[in-house]
Amino acid sequence: MKKVLTIAGSDSCGGAGIQADLKAMSAQGVYGMSVITAITAQNSMGVFAVQEIEIDIIKKQIEVLYEDIEISSVKIGMLSSSEIIKAVYETLKNVNGKNIVIDPVMVSKSGYYLLKEEAIEALKEFLKIGT
């Protein structure tokens, strides 16, 4: 069975983020794992707050998974700050992550900014998207 890692925010409502990724992975018959970058307080009406996870914990989540499990591919979602973007990029590079899909999450459906404005350039630079 293929093992897929999602790196994203947690959606307390279950309709997006880690929760939605794991549902999709299960439906496709792959074993899903997660690295949480932020926790959101949201419901069906919108996002009301975001709390980022500490950088060291984000890095450690990735490292310990790669130490123990052969990960087939990685899906990246919400990375809200330049520091988180850089940490994820560097850690995936160090563990030789492969088959990486980037689905940048910038603004929620309700209009809440999930990617800090200062992080847009970091997203382009560290994850090699855009110009």
PyMOL commands that place a pseudoatom at each C-alpha (Angstrom):
pseudoatom trace, name=CA, resn=MET, resi=1, chain=A, elem=C, hetatm=0, pos=[0.000, 0.000, 0.000]
pseudoatom trace, name=CA, resn=LYS, resi=2, chain=A, elem=C, hetatm=0, pos=[1.325, 3.453, -0.922]
pseudoatom trace, name=CA, resn=LYS, resi=3, chain=A, elem=C, hetatm=0, pos=[2.027, 5.793, 1.984]
pseudoatom trace, name=CA, resn=VAL, resi=4, chain=A, elem=C, hetatm=0, pos=[1.232, 9.470, 1.432]
pseudoatom trace, name=CA, resn=LEU, resi=5, chain=A, elem=C, hetatm=0, pos=[2.066, 12.383, 3.699]
pseudoatom trace, name=CA, resn=THR, resi=6, chain=A, elem=C, hetatm=0, pos=[0.000, 15.553, 3.877]
pseudoatom trace, name=CA, resn=ILE, resi=7, chain=A, elem=C, hetatm=0, pos=[1.555, 18.682, 5.363]
pseudoatom trace, name=CA, resn=ALA, resi=8, chain=A, elem=C, hetatm=0, pos=[-1.118, 21.276, 6.097]
pseudoatom trace, name=CA, resn=GLY, resi=9, chain=A, elem=C, hetatm=0, pos=[-3.345, 22.988, 8.608]
pseudoatom trace, name=CA, resn=SER, resi=10, chain=A, elem=C, hetatm=0, pos=[-6.014, 21.294, 10.687]
pseudoatom trace, name=CA, resn=ASP, resi=11, chain=A, elem=C, hetatm=0, pos=[-9.636, 22.235, 9.943]
pseudoatom trace, name=CA, resn=SER, resi=12, chain=A, elem=C, hetatm=0, pos=[-11.802, 21.744, 13.024]
pseudoatom trace, name=CA, resn=CYS, resi=13, chain=A, elem=C, hetatm=0, pos=[-14.891, 21.540, 10.788]
pseudoatom trace, name=CA, resn=GLY, resi=14, chain=A, elem=C, hetatm=0, pos=[-13.399, 18.684, 8.740]
pseudoatom trace, name=CA, resn=GLY, resi=15, chain=A, elem=C, hetatm=0, pos=[-14.058, 20.120, 5.286]
pseudoatom trace, name=CA, resn=ALA, resi=16, chain=A, elem=C, hetatm=0, pos=[-10.501, 21.124, 4.370]
pseudoatom trace, name=CA, resn=GLY, resi=17, chain=A, elem=C, hetatm=0, pos=[-6.896, 20.772, 5.447]
pseudoatom trace, name=CA, resn=ILE, resi=18, chain=A, elem=C, hetatm=0, pos=[-5.503, 17.646, 7.037]
pseudoatom trace, name=CA, resn=GLN, resi=19, chain=A, elem=C, hetatm=0, pos=[-8.936, 16.171, 7.668]
pseudoatom trace, name=CA, resn=ALA, resi=20, chain=A, elem=C, hetatm=0, pos=[-10.058, 16.467, 4.037]
pseudoatom trace, name=CA, resn=ASP, resi=21, chain=A, elem=C, hetatm=0, pos=[-6.715, 15.197, 2.755]
pseudoatom trace, name=CA, resn=LEU, resi=22, chain=A, elem=C, hetatm=0, pos=[-6.874, 12.082, 4.923]
pseudoatom trace, name=CA, resn=LYS, resi=23, chain=A, elem=C, hetatm=0, pos=[-10.447, 11.376, 3.780]
pseudoatom trace, name=CA, resn=ALA, resi=24, chain=A, elem=C, hetatm=0, pos=[-9.384, 11.677, 0.141]
pseudoatom trace, name=CA, resn=MET, resi=25, chain=A, elem=C, hetatm=0, pos=[-6.378, 9.421, 0.709]
pseudoatom trace, name=CA, resn=SER, resi=26, chain=A, elem=C, hetatm=0, pos=[-8.508, 6.779, 2.373]
pseudoatom trace, name=CA, resn=ALA, resi=27, chain=A, elem=C, hetatm=0, pos=[-11.001, 6.883, -0.488]
pseudoatom trace, name=CA, resn=GLN, resi=28, chain=A, elem=C, hetatm=0, pos=[-8.124, 6.290, -2.931]
pseudoatom trace, name=CA, resn=GLY, resi=29, chain=A, elem=C, hetatm=0, pos=[-6.815, 3.299, -0.985]
pseudoatom trace, name=CA, resn=VAL, resi=30, chain=A, elem=C, hetatm=0, pos=[-3.558, 4.836, 0.225]
pseudoatom trace, name=CA, resn=TYR, resi=31, chain=A, elem=C, hetatm=0, pos=[-2.266, 5.070, 3.773]
pseudoatom trace, name=CA, resn=GLY, resi=32, chain=A, elem=C, hetatm=0, pos=[-2.416, 8.714, 4.839]
pseudoatom trace, name=CA, resn=MET, resi=33, chain=A, elem=C, hetatm=0, pos=[-0.180, 10.427, 7.378]
pseudoatom trace, name=CA, resn=SER, resi=34, chain=A, elem=C, hetatm=0, pos=[-0.123, 14.046, 8.469]
pseudoatom trace, name=CA, resn=VAL, resi=35, chain=A, elem=C, hetatm=0, pos=[2.120, 16.847, 9.630]
pseudoatom trace, name=CA, resn=ILE, resi=36, chain=A, elem=C, hetatm=0, pos=[0.097, 19.679, 11.123]
pseudoatom trace, name=CA, resn=THR, resi=37, chain=A, elem=C, hetatm=0, pos=[1.404, 23.210, 10.472]
pseudoatom trace, name=CA, resn=ALA, resi=38, chain=A, elem=C, hetatm=0, pos=[-1.418, 25.181, 12.084]
pseudoatom trace, name=CA, resn=ILE, resi=39, chain=A, elem=C, hetatm=0, pos=[-4.698, 24.698, 13.900]
pseudoatom trace, name=CA, resn=THR, resi=40, chain=A, elem=C, hetatm=0, pos=[-7.745, 26.623, 12.771]
pseudoatom trace, name=CA, resn=ALA, resi=41, chain=A, elem=C, hetatm=0, pos=[-10.936, 27.474, 14.619]
pseudoatom trace, name=CA, resn=GLN, resi=42, chain=A, elem=C, hetatm=0, pos=[-13.572, 27.240, 11.931]
pseudoatom trace, name=CA, resn=ASN, resi=43, chain=A, elem=C, hetatm=0, pos=[-17.036, 26.022, 11.146]
pseudoatom trace, name=CA, resn=SER, resi=44, chain=A, elem=C, hetatm=0, pos=[-19.222, 25.962, 8.044]
pseudoatom trace, name=CA, resn=MET, resi=45, chain=A, elem=C, hetatm=0, pos=[-19.521, 29.760, 8.170]
pseudoatom trace, name=CA, resn=GLY, resi=46, chain=A, elem=C, hetatm=0, pos=[-15.820, 30.586, 8.154]
pseudoatom trace, name=CA, resn=VAL, resi=47, chain=A, elem=C, hetatm=0, pos=[-12.406, 30.680, 9.781]
pseudoatom trace, name=CA, resn=PHE, resi=48, chain=A, elem=C, hetatm=0, pos=[-12.241, 32.588, 13.047]
pseudoatom trace, name=CA, resn=ALA, resi=49, chain=A, elem=C, hetatm=0, pos=[-8.685, 32.034, 14.288]
pseudoatom trace, name=CA, resn=VAL, resi=50, chain=A, elem=C, hetatm=0, pos=[-5.402, 30.340, 13.384]
pseudoatom trace, name=CA, resn=GLN, resi=51, chain=A, elem=C, hetatm=0, pos=[-2.620, 29.150, 15.687]
pseudoatom trace, name=CA, resn=GLU, resi=52, chain=A, elem=C, hetatm=0, pos=[0.649, 28.103, 14.063]
pseudoatom trace, name=CA, resn=ILE, resi=53, chain=A, elem=C, hetatm=0, pos=[2.513, 25.064, 15.340]
pseudoatom trace, name=CA, resn=GLU, resi=54, chain=A, elem=C, hetatm=0, pos=[6.081, 25.643, 16.571]
pseudoatom trace, name=CA, resn=ILE, resi=55, chain=A, elem=C, hetatm=0, pos=[8.730, 25.221, 13.873]
pseudoatom trace, name=CA, resn=ASP, resi=56, chain=A, elem=C, hetatm=0, pos=[10.679, 22.568, 15.795]
pseudoatom trace, name=CA, resn=ILE, resi=57, chain=A, elem=C, hetatm=0, pos=[7.562, 20.407, 16.126]
pseudoatom trace, name=CA, resn=ILE, resi=58, chain=A, elem=C, hetatm=0, pos=[6.737, 20.735, 12.424]
pseudoatom trace, name=CA, resn=LYS, resi=59, chain=A, elem=C, hetatm=0, pos=[10.274, 19.685, 11.494]
pseudoatom trace, name=CA, resn=LYS, resi=60, chain=A, elem=C, hetatm=0, pos=[10.291, 16.827, 13.996]
pseudoatom trace, name=CA, resn=GLN, resi=61, chain=A, elem=C, hetatm=0, pos=[6.943, 15.489, 12.696]
pseudoatom trace, name=CA, resn=ILE, resi=62, chain=A, elem=C, hetatm=0, pos=[8.465, 15.204, 9.215]
pseudoatom trace, name=CA, resn=GLU, resi=63, chain=A, elem=C, hetatm=0, pos=[11.790, 13.774, 10.372]
pseudoatom trace, name=CA, resn=VAL, resi=64, chain=A, elem=C, hetatm=0, pos=[10.381, 10.976, 12.522]
pseudoatom trace, name=CA, resn=LEU, resi=65, chain=A, elem=C, hetatm=0, pos=[7.984, 9.840, 9.809]
pseudoatom trace, name=CA, resn=TYR, resi=66, chain=A, elem=C, hetatm=0, pos=[10.807, 9.592, 7.272]
pseudoatom trace, name=CA, resn=GLU, resi=67, chain=A, elem=C, hetatm=0, pos=[13.005, 7.737, 9.776]
pseudoatom trace, name=CA, resn=ASP, resi=68, chain=A, elem=C, hetatm=0, pos=[10.429, 4.985, 10.134]
pseudoatom trace, name=CA, resn=ILE, resi=69, chain=A, elem=C, hetatm=0, pos=[8.235, 4.882, 7.015]
pseudoatom trace, name=CA, resn=GLU, resi=70, chain=A, elem=C, hetatm=0, pos=[8.866, 4.771, 3.281]
pseudoatom trace, name=CA, resn=ILE, resi=71, chain=A, elem=C, hetatm=0, pos=[6.770, 7.700, 2.090]
pseudoatom trace, name=CA, resn=SER, resi=72, chain=A, elem=C, hetatm=0, pos=[5.681, 7.508, -1.552]
pseudoatom trace, name=CA, resn=SER, resi=73, chain=A, elem=C, hetatm=0, pos=[4.570, 11.096, -1.994]
pseudoatom trace, name=CA, resn=VAL, resi=74, chain=A, elem=C, hetatm=0, pos=[3.804, 14.355, -0.209]
pseudoatom trace, name=CA, resn=LYS, resi=75, chain=A, elem=C, hetatm=0, pos=[0.916, 16.788, -0.566]
pseudoatom trace, name=CA, resn=ILE, resi=76, chain=A, elem=C, hetatm=0, pos=[1.508, 20.282, 0.826]
pseudoatom trace, name=CA, resn=GLY, resi=77, chain=A, elem=C, hetatm=0, pos=[-1.366, 22.575, 1.739]
pseudoatom trace, name=CA, resn=MET, resi=78, chain=A, elem=C, hetatm=0, pos=[-1.484, 25.426, 4.258]
pseudoatom trace, name=CA, resn=LEU, resi=79, chain=A, elem=C, hetatm=0, pos=[1.903, 26.892, 5.175]
pseudoatom trace, name=CA, resn=SER, resi=80, chain=A, elem=C, hetatm=0, pos=[1.000, 30.215, 6.764]
pseudoatom trace, name=CA, resn=SER, resi=81, chain=A, elem=C, hetatm=0, pos=[4.359, 31.907, 7.375]
pseudoatom trace, name=CA, resn=SER, resi=82, chain=A, elem=C, hetatm=0, pos=[7.794, 32.330, 5.827]
pseudoatom trace, name=CA, resn=GLU, resi=83, chain=A, elem=C, hetatm=0, pos=[9.338, 30.448, 8.739]
pseudoatom trace, name=CA, resn=ILE, resi=84, chain=A, elem=C, hetatm=0, pos=[7.046, 27.443, 8.268]
pseudoatom trace, name=CA, resn=ILE, resi=85, chain=A, elem=C, hetatm=0, pos=[7.608, 27.434, 4.505]
pseudoatom trace, name=CA, resn=LYS, resi=86, chain=A, elem=C, hetatm=0, pos=[11.372, 27.474, 4.956]
pseudoatom trace, name=CA, resn=ALA, resi=87, chain=A, elem=C, hetatm=0, pos=[11.274, 24.751, 7.645]
pseudoatom trace, name=CA, resn=VAL, resi=88, chain=A, elem=C, hetatm=0, pos=[9.135, 22.424, 5.511]
pseudoatom trace, name=CA, resn=TYR, resi=89, chain=A, elem=C, hetatm=0, pos=[11.285, 22.996, 2.421]
pseudoatom trace, name=CA, resn=GLU, resi=90, chain=A, elem=C, hetatm=0, pos=[14.578, 22.410, 4.236]
pseudoatom trace, name=CA, resn=THR, resi=91, chain=A, elem=C, hetatm=0, pos=[13.319, 19.381, 6.146]
pseudoatom trace, name=CA, resn=LEU, resi=92, chain=A, elem=C, hetatm=0, pos=[11.885, 17.698, 3.034]
pseudoatom trace, name=CA, resn=LYS, resi=93, chain=A, elem=C, hetatm=0, pos=[15.170, 18.370, 1.259]
pseudoatom trace, name=CA, resn=ASN, resi=94, chain=A, elem=C, hetatm=0, pos=[17.131, 16.836, 4.170]
pseudoatom trace, name=CA, resn=VAL, resi=95, chain=A, elem=C, hetatm=0, pos=[14.991, 13.681, 4.224]
pseudoatom trace, name=CA, resn=ASN, resi=96, chain=A, elem=C, hetatm=0, pos=[15.067, 13.418, 0.426]
pseudoatom trace, name=CA, resn=GLY, resi=97, chain=A, elem=C, hetatm=0, pos=[11.320, 13.873, 0.029]
pseudoatom trace, name=CA, resn=LYS, resi=98, chain=A, elem=C, hetatm=0, pos=[10.007, 13.017, -3.429]
pseudoatom trace, name=CA, resn=ASN, resi=99, chain=A, elem=C, hetatm=0, pos=[6.836, 13.215, -5.502]
pseudoatom trace, name=CA, resn=ILE, resi=100, chain=A, elem=C, hetatm=0, pos=[5.798, 16.466, -3.864]
pseudoatom trace, name=CA, resn=VAL, resi=101, chain=A, elem=C, hetatm=0, pos=[2.545, 18.177, -4.852]
pseudoatom trace, name=CA, resn=ILE, resi=102, chain=A, elem=C, hetatm=0, pos=[2.007, 21.755, -3.740]
pseudoatom trace, name=CA, resn=ASP, resi=103, chain=A, elem=C, hetatm=0, pos=[-1.550, 23.006, -3.280]
pseudoatom trace, name=CA, resn=PRO, resi=104, chain=A, elem=C, hetatm=0, pos=[-0.911, 26.452, -1.807]
pseudoatom trace, name=CA, resn=VAL, resi=105, chain=A, elem=C, hetatm=0, pos=[-3.686, 27.588, 0.487]
pseudoatom trace, name=CA, resn=MET, resi=106, chain=A, elem=C, hetatm=0, pos=[-3.809, 31.360, 0.655]
pseudoatom trace, name=CA, resn=VAL, resi=107, chain=A, elem=C, hetatm=0, pos=[-7.359, 32.465, 1.481]
pseudoatom trace, name=CA, resn=SER, resi=108, chain=A, elem=C, hetatm=0, pos=[-10.281, 30.515, 2.922]
pseudoatom trace, name=CA, resn=LYS, resi=109, chain=A, elem=C, hetatm=0, pos=[-13.611, 30.358, 1.117]
pseudoatom trace, name=CA, resn=SER, resi=110, chain=A, elem=C, hetatm=0, pos=[-14.933, 32.840, 3.684]
pseudoatom trace, name=CA, resn=GLY, resi=111, chain=A, elem=C, hetatm=0, pos=[-12.126, 35.318, 2.925]
pseudoatom trace, name=CA, resn=TYR, resi=112, chain=A, elem=C, hetatm=0, pos=[-9.808, 34.674, 5.888]
pseudoatom trace, name=CA, resn=TYR, resi=113, chain=A, elem=C, hetatm=0, pos=[-6.135, 35.059, 4.906]
pseudoatom trace, name=CA, resn=LEU, resi=114, chain=A, elem=C, hetatm=0, pos=[-4.355, 31.804, 5.737]
pseudoatom trace, name=CA, resn=LEU, resi=115, chain=A, elem=C, hetatm=0, pos=[-1.047, 32.803, 4.134]
pseudoatom trace, name=CA, resn=LYS, resi=116, chain=A, elem=C, hetatm=0, pos=[0.562, 35.906, 5.574]
pseudoatom trace, name=CA, resn=GLU, resi=117, chain=A, elem=C, hetatm=0, pos=[1.284, 38.523, 2.907]
pseudoatom trace, name=CA, resn=GLU, resi=118, chain=A, elem=C, hetatm=0, pos=[4.994, 38.488, 3.736]
pseudoatom trace, name=CA, resn=ALA, resi=119, chain=A, elem=C, hetatm=0, pos=[5.066, 34.747, 3.074]
pseudoatom trace, name=CA, resn=ILE, resi=120, chain=A, elem=C, hetatm=0, pos=[4.029, 34.906, -0.599]
pseudoatom trace, name=CA, resn=GLU, resi=121, chain=A, elem=C, hetatm=0, pos=[7.579, 35.524, -1.796]
pseudoatom trace, name=CA, resn=ALA, resi=122, chain=A, elem=C, hetatm=0, pos=[8.902, 32.805, 0.519]
pseudoatom trace, name=CA, resn=LEU, resi=123, chain=A, elem=C, hetatm=0, pos=[6.398, 30.375, -0.978]
pseudoatom trace, name=CA, resn=LYS, resi=124, chain=A, elem=C, hetatm=0, pos=[7.684, 31.183, -4.456]
pseudoatom trace, name=CA, resn=GLU, resi=125, chain=A, elem=C, hetatm=0, pos=[11.336, 31.009, -3.421]
pseudoatom trace, name=CA, resn=PHE, resi=126, chain=A, elem=C, hetatm=0, pos=[11.467, 28.008, -1.119]
pseudoatom trace, name=CA, resn=LEU, resi=127, chain=A, elem=C, hetatm=0, pos=[8.895, 25.810, -2.815]
pseudoatom trace, name=CA, resn=LYS, resi=128, chain=A, elem=C, hetatm=0, pos=[9.836, 26.827, -6.353]
pseudoatom trace, name=CA, resn=ILE, resi=129, chain=A, elem=C, hetatm=0, pos=[6.439, 27.994, -7.535]
pseudoatom trace, name=CA, resn=GLY, resi=130, chain=A, elem=C, hetatm=0, pos=[5.511, 31.108, -9.442]
pseudoatom trace, name=CA, resn=THR, resi=131, chain=A, elem=C, hetatm=0, pos=[8.126, 33.225, -11.171]
for i in range(1, 131): cmd.bond("trace and resi %d" % i, "trace and resi %d" % (i + 1))
show_as sticks, trace
zoom trace
